Amino acid sequence: MNKPSIYGFTLEQLSVWLEEHGQKRSRAIPVWEALYRERVTSFDQMTGSNAAAVELLKEHFVLETMEEHTRQESVDGTIKFLFKLQDGNLIETVLMRQKYGLSVCVTTQVGCNIGCSFCASGLLAKSRDLTSAEITEQIMKVQLHLDRTGRKERVSHVVVMGIGEPFDNFEHMSNFIRTIKDAKGLAIGPRSITVSTSGLAGKIKEFADSDLQVNLAISLHAPNNELRTRIMKINKAIPIEKVLEAMDYYCERSSRKVTLEYILLQGVNDQREHAAELAELIKDRRQQVTVNLIPYNPVDEHSQYQRSERETILAFYDELKKNNVNVSVRLEHGTDIDAACGQLRSKQIKGA
């Protein structure tokens, strides 16, 4: 039987585990710092930690549970990693070079059941949730890759937008966030972490009531229920009104703004009238939202959808601006590799 990964603990959980196994709680801190600051790759390298505590941990846990299966590097510096898990499943993780730092997009599930009709992530149904250890290890794998380059670069931002619906794996996703933002470890600031959801209203409220205090992005992608249901089947169960009501609750509880993600599909949801309808939909919420327009990365299996023309994107942007909506167009990364989320994994599994 495979041992679990030590990356599955938050610092508090590690302290409790050591105490329950006859060790002092305080011995968790040097172990934690060895993991996330020194970034050791074996327990034997934890020379600054209590020897008995390290031997105990070595007996019960491992550091690595995944291996790099494939890596694609873009001319713009984007790197897409395909990792193989202990059970043989494949997941994607992406490193993006932004003006503000190095951002990593992590996966939270093996496959996805949300079923957005344009998305490569949902081409293969969800088989299981990732553990918090497996989500955290994605960050560590990327950081160790950066360490090996000798440039002294660090992961500064994290987006939970990879394969899967993060709020469908709420507990593990939450523990992952607590781990990476811990000040004694990676110390990634809460405002540098964004979680994206397709709109699970109940979980948005739970998220608002949590102590995580990180950014929220909601995948809207349409200005009305008829169109959103056509491209996102989850809208049948959770229509736009419920999503926006949950968003209002989040904004009230957290005093934070929300990003509404809107992927532009040629001739489907990208016309000026759609922009005007979207502006009307959120007109009373303009102070608490930013709309992020996303150029579509075509997927072979979803050939019914194509990328909007640049002129169409700019016209959509201008219409929102005209209606005093805060709006941006997402910068593209990795367009010369399998850019769409889940695309590399799908190709590898299908043997392309």
C-alpha positions in Angstrom: 0.0 0.0 0.0 1.3 3.4 -0.9 2.2 5.8 1.9 0.4 9.2 1.9 2.2 12.4 1.1 3.3 14.7 3.9 2.1 17.6 1.8 -1.4 16.7 2.8 -1.0 18.4 6.2 -1.7 22.0 7.1 0.8 23.2 9.7 -1.8 22.8 12.4 -2.7 19.3 11.3 1.0 18.4 11.3 1.4 19.7 14.8 -1.6 17.7 16.0 -0.4 14.5 14.3 3.1 14.8 15.9 1.5 15.4 19.3 -0.8 12.4 18.9 2.3 10.3 18.1 4.3 11.2 21.2 6.2 14.2 19.8 6.1 17.9 20.8 3.9 20.1 18.7 6.7 22.6 18.2 8.7 20.0 16.2 6.3 20.6 13.3 7.7 24.1 12.5 11.3 23.0 11.5 9.8 20.2 9.5 7.4 22.6 7.8 10.2 25.1 7.0 12.4 22.3 5.6 9.5 21.3 3.3 8.5 24.7 2.0 11.5 27.0 2.6 14.4 24.7 2.2 12.4 22.6 -0.2 14.0 19.3 0.7 13.4 16.3 -1.6 13.9 13.7 1.1 13.4 13.3 4.8 17.1 12.7 5.2 17.8 16.3 4.2 15.8 17.6 7.3 19.0 18.0 9.3 17.6 20.9 11.3 14.6 19.0 12.6 14.3 16.6 15.5 15.7 13.2 14.4 13.0 11.2 16.2 10.2 13.3 14.6 11.8 12.9 11.2 12.1 9.1 11.5 8.5 8.9 12.6 7.4 10.9 9.6 9.6 8.9 7.3 7.9 5.8 8.5 4.4 7.0 7.7 4.7 9.4 4.8 6.5 10.2 1.5 7.3 13.5 -0.1 6.6 12.6 -3.8 3.5 10.9 -5.1 3.6 12.0 -8.7 6.1 12.1 -11.5 6.5 14.3 -14.6 5.1 12.5 -17.6 5.3 15.2 -20.2 6.3 18.9 -20.4 5.5 21.4 -23.0 7.3 24.8 -23.2 6.0 27.8 -25.1 8.0 30.5 -26.7 6.3 33.0 -24.3 7.7 31.1 -21.3 4.6 29.2 -20.4 5.2 25.6 -19.3 2.5 23.0 -19.2 3.3 20.0 -17.0 1.5 16.6 -17.3 2.0 14.7 -14.0 1.3 11.0 -13.5 -0.2 10.2 -10.1 0.4 7.1 -8.0 -2.8 5.4 -9.5 -1.7 6.1 -13.0 -4.0 9.1 -13.6 -2.7 12.1 -15.5 -3.3 15.8 -14.4 -2.2 19.1 -15.8 -0.4 22.0 -14.1 0.6 25.2 -15.9 3.3 27.8 -15.1 2.6 31.3 -16.6 5.0 34.2 -16.7 3.0 37.4 -15.9 4.1 41.0 -15.5 3.4 40.7 -11.8 5.2 37.4 -11.2 5.1 33.7 -11.8 1.6 32.2 -11.6 0.7 28.5 -11.4 -2.7 27.1 -12.4 -3.5 23.9 -10.5 -5.9 21.0 -11.1 -8.3 19.8 -8.3 -9.9 16.8 -9.9 -9.1 13.9 -12.2 -11.6 14.8 -15.0 -14.6 17.1 -14.6 -18.4 16.5 -14.4 -19.6 20.1 -14.9 -19.8 19.4 -18.6 -19.3 22.8 -20.2 -19.8 22.2 -23.9 -16.7 24.2 -25.0 -14.2 22.8 -22.5 -11.4 20.3 -23.0 -11.3 19.5 -19.2 -14.7 17.8 -19.4 -13.9 15.6 -22.3 -13.1 12.9 -19.8 -15.5 12.5 -16.9 -14.4 12.9 -13.3 -13.0 9.7 -11.8 -12.0 11.2 -8.4 -11.0 14.2 -6.4 -7.4 15.1 -5.8 -6.2 15.1 -2.2 -4.9 18.4 -0.8 -1.4 16.7 -0.9 -1.8 16.2 -4.7 -2.8 19.8 -5.2 0.0 21.1 -3.1 2.6 18.8 -4.7 1.8 20.5 -8.1 3.0 23.8 -6.7 6.1 22.1 -5.2 6.9 20.3 -8.5 6.8 23.6 -10.3 8.8 25.4 -7.6 11.5 22.7 -7.6 11.7 23.0 -11.4 12.3 26.7 -11.0 14.9 26.0 -8.3 16.9 23.8 -10.6 17.2 26.6 -13.1 19.3 28.6 -10.6 17.4 31.9 -11.3 16.1 32.2 -7.7 12.6 32.5 -9.0 9.5 31.7 -6.9 5.9 31.0 -7.5 4.2 34.2 -6.4 0.6 33.6 -7.6 -1.8 30.7 -7.8 -5.0 30.2 -9.7 -7.2 27.2 -9.0 -8.6 27.0 -12.5 -7.2 23.8 -13.9 -9.1 20.5 -14.6 -12.1 20.0 -12.3 -14.5 22.2 -10.3 -12.7 23.3 -7.2 -15.8 23.8 -5.1 -16.8 20.2 -5.8 -13.6 19.3 -3.9 -14.1 21.9 -1.2 -12.3 20.4 1.8 -9.1 19.4 0.0 -9.1 22.7 -2.0 -9.4 24.6 1.3 -6.6 22.7 3.0 -4.4 23.3 0.0 -5.0 27.1 0.2 -4.2 27.1 4.0 -1.0 25.2 3.3 0.4 27.5 0.5 -0.5 30.8 2.2 1.0 29.8 5.6 3.5 32.5 6.6 6.1 29.9 7.8 6.1 28.1 4.5 5.5 29.2 0.9 3.8 32.4 2.2 1.8 33.1 -1.0 -0.4 36.0 -0.1 -4.2 35.6 0.0 -4.6 38.3 -2.6 -2.3 36.4 -4.9 -4.6 33.3 -4.9 -7.7 33.0 -7.0 -10.3 30.2 -7.0 -12.6 29.8 -10.0 -16.0 28.1 -9.9 -18.6 27.4 -12.5 -21.2 28.7 -10.0 -21.9 26.3 -7.2 -24.0 28.7 -5.2 -24.1 26.9 -1.9 -20.3 26.5 -1.9 -19.8 30.1 -2.9 -21.6 31.0 0.4 -19.5 28.5 2.3 -16.4 30.0 0.8 -17.6 33.4 1.9 -18.0 32.2 5.5 -14.5 30.5 5.5 -11.3 32.0 6.8 -9.5 31.7 3.4 -9.8 35.3 2.3 -8.6 34.7 -1.3 -10.0 35.9 -4.6 -13.1 34.5 -6.2 -13.7 34.2 -10.0 -17.1 32.9 -11.4 -17.4 31.4 -14.9 -20.5 33.2 -16.3 -19.9 32.9 -20.0 -23.4 34.1 -21.0 -25.8 37.0 -20.1 -29.0 35.0 -19.9 -30.2 31.6 -18.7 -31.2 30.2 -22.1 -27.8 30.8 -23.6 -25.9 29.8 -20.5 -27.8 26.5 -20.2 -27.0 25.8 -23.8 -23.2 26.0 -23.2 -23.1 25.1 -19.5 -25.4 22.4 -18.4 -24.9 23.2 -14.8 -27.1 26.3 -15.3 -30.2 24.0 -15.4 -29.6 23.2 -11.7 -28.1 26.6 -10.7 -29.4 29.4 -12.9 -27.8 32.8 -13.2 -30.1 34.4 -10.5 -28.9 31.9 -7.9 -25.2 32.4 -8.9 -25.5 36.2 -8.6 -27.4 36.0 -5.3 -24.5 33.8 -3.9 -22.0 36.3 -5.3 -23.8 39.1 -3.5 -23.5 37.2 -0.3 -19.8 36.6 -0.9 -19.1 40.3 -1.6 -21.1 41.4 1.5 -19.3 38.9 3.8 -15.8 39.4 2.4 -15.8 43.0 1.2 -13.9 41.7 -1.8 -14.6 42.1 -5.5 -15.4 39.2 -7.8 -14.1 38.4 -11.3 -16.8 37.3 -13.8 -15.1 35.2 -16.4 -16.6 35.3 -19.9 -15.2 33.1 -22.7 -15.9 34.5 -26.1 -17.3 32.0 -28.6 -17.6 33.2 -32.2 -21.2 33.8 -33.2 -22.5 32.3 -30.0 -22.2 34.8 -27.1 -19.8 37.4 -28.5 -22.1 40.0 -30.1 -22.7 43.6 -29.0 -26.2 42.7 -28.0 -24.8 40.1 -25.7 -22.4 42.7 -24.2 -25.3 45.1 -23.7 -27.4 42.4 -22.0 -24.5 41.5 -19.7 -24.0 45.1 -18.8 -27.8 45.3 -17.9 -27.5 42.1 -15.9 -24.8 43.4 -13.6 -25.6 47.1 -13.7 -26.4 47.2 -9.9 -23.2 45.3 -9.2 -20.7 47.3 -11.2 -18.8 48.3 -8.1 -18.2 44.8 -7.0 -17.3 42.9 -10.2 -14.8 42.9 -13.0 -15.5 41.1 -16.2 -12.6 39.2 -17.7 -13.0 38.5 -21.4 -11.3 35.3 -22.5 -10.3 34.5 -26.1 -11.3 30.9 -26.8 -8.6 28.2 -27.4 -10.2 25.9 -29.9 -10.6 22.2 -29.0 -10.7 19.5 -31.7 -13.6 17.7 -30.1 -15.6 20.9 -29.8 -15.4 22.0 -33.5 -18.7 23.8 -33.3 -16.9 26.6 -31.4 -14.4 28.9 -32.8 -12.4 31.9 -31.4 -14.0 35.3 -31.8 -12.3 37.7 -34.2 -10.2 40.4 -32.6 -12.6 43.1 -33.9 -15.5 41.3 -32.2 -13.6 41.1 -28.9 -12.8 44.8 -29.0 -16.4 45.7 -29.8 -17.6 43.6 -26.9 -15.1 45.3 -24.6 -16.1 48.7 -25.9 -19.8 48.0 -25.2 -19.1 47.0 -21.6 -16.8 50.1 -21.2 -19.6 52.3 -22.6 -21.8 51.0 -19.8 -19.2 51.7 -17.1 -18.4 48.0 -16.5 -14.9 47.2 -15.3 -13.6 44.9 -18.0 -10.3 43.4 -19.1 -9.2 41.0 -21.8 -7.1 38.0 -20.6 -3.6 37.8 -21.9 -3.0 34.6 -23.8 -0.4 32.1 -22.7 1.0 29.0 -24.4 -0.9 29.4 -27.7 1.8 27.4 -29.5 1.3 24.4 -27.2 -1.9 22.6 -26.1 -3.3 25.8 -24.6 -6.8 24.7 -23.7 -7.1 23.4 -20.1 -7.3 19.6 -20.2 -6.2 19.3 -23.9 -2.8 17.8 -23.3 -4.2 15.3 -20.9 -6.9 14.3 -23.3 -4.5 13.8 -26.2 -2.1 11.7 -24.1 -4.9 9.4 -22.8 -6.3 9.0 -26.3 -2.8 8.3 -27.7 -2.7 11.3 -30.0 
